[in-house]
Amino acid sequence: MSRRRKLASEQLAAHFFQRDYHDRGMLKWGGFFLSDHTAALKHNANQTVEPRHEAMSLIAISEQLLVSWQEKQTIKVQLNVTDEQERQLTTVTGMVIGMADEVIVLQVGKEYYKLALDEIRWVELTEKGA
């Protein structure tokens, strides 16, 4: 009896794929690409391409980062990253949540970044409440 059920199941499956199932081809992958694209957009939401700001001294950068950390104030940080046209690529807005030696921890949204002070080109405190 189980052999008959197995044959009936195989015949039913074969009939389904021959007559009823229509492969949508590449359309079925659209959802995967869309979700990956959305994730990339969220990741880059707080990163902007801005004009290259004048490089600040390590002391000035440290002072601004310390104020951000102590007063829990949002800060804009421009990193020493450029593209082939020498445009500044990475400016992030976040909050300093930790400092140790030559390293800070920056919270950007729900993500955390560990940055060495020598990776930072320029910083600016944002207005309170912004």
N, C-alpha and C positions, 0 to 999 in steps of 0.2 A: 504494500500500500504506500509506503513512504517513497518508493521508486516512482510511482505514478504521480504523487504530489510534486516530486522534484522535476519530472518531465513537464508537468502542467505549469509549474512556476517558470521553468526555462522558456517554455513556449509563450507564456504570457509576457515575459520580459522581452523576448525577441519581437513579438508583435508590437509591443509598446515602442521599441526603438525604431522599428521599420515604419510604422504608420503614424504614431502620435508625437514622438519626440522631435523637436526642431532645435538643432544646435544654433545658438545665436552668434557663434563665432567670437569675434573680438569684442562684441558688445558686453559679454559677461565679465570682461576684465575692466570695464570702465569704472565700476565701483571701487576696485582696488586702486586704480590710478587716482581717482578722485579723493579717496581717503588719505593717500600718501601726499597728495598735493595740499590738502587741507592741513595736514600735520606740519608740512614744511612752512606753510603760510603762518600758522600759529607760532612756530619756532622763530620766524623772522619778524613777527609783529612788532617787537620792541627794538629791532635793529633797523637803522636807517642809513642811507648813504647821504652824508653831509659834506659840506666844504671842509677842507683840511684846516683844522684850527692850529694856531701857533702852539708849538710844543711848550709845555710848562716844565718848570724845574721839579725835581723829585720832592723837594721840600714843600713847594706849593701844592703839589698833588696830594702829598701826605696830609697836609693841613685840611684840605677840602674833604678828603676821605674820612678823617677823624671827626670833623663836624657832622658829616652825614651819619656816621656810626653813632656818635653820642646823642644827637638830636633826632635820630630815626627819620632823617629827611631824605627824600628821593634825590638822586644825583644822575647826571648824564656823564657817561664815560666814553671817550674816544680812544680806541686801541690803535696800536702801531701796525695796522693792517691796511694795505692798499691794493688796488687792482693794477692791471698793466698800464692804465692811463694815469696812474698815480692819484686816483681819487680815493678818498678815505672811505673804506667800506663799512667798518663796524663802529657804530656809535650805539651804545645800549643805555637804556634808562632803567635804573633799579635802585636798590637800597643796600648799603653796606651792612652786613649782619655779623661780620667777624673780621678781626685783624690780628695778624701775628707776623713778627719779623718783617719780611719783605713781601708778604702775601696778604691779599684780602679775599673775603668771600662776598660775592655780590648776588643778591636775590633779584631775579628778573622774572616777574610773574610767579609761577610755581617752580621755576628752575633755579638752580644754584650754580654759580661759576666761581672757580678758584683762579684768581689772577695775580700774577707777579707784578709788583709795582713798575718794573721796567718795561712791561707790556703796555702800560698806559701812557698815552700821549697828552691827554687833556681831560680835565673834569670841570663840571659846572653844577653847582647846587641848583635844584629847581625851586620854584616858589613853594612855600609851605602850603599844604593842602592841594597841590597840583598833582 
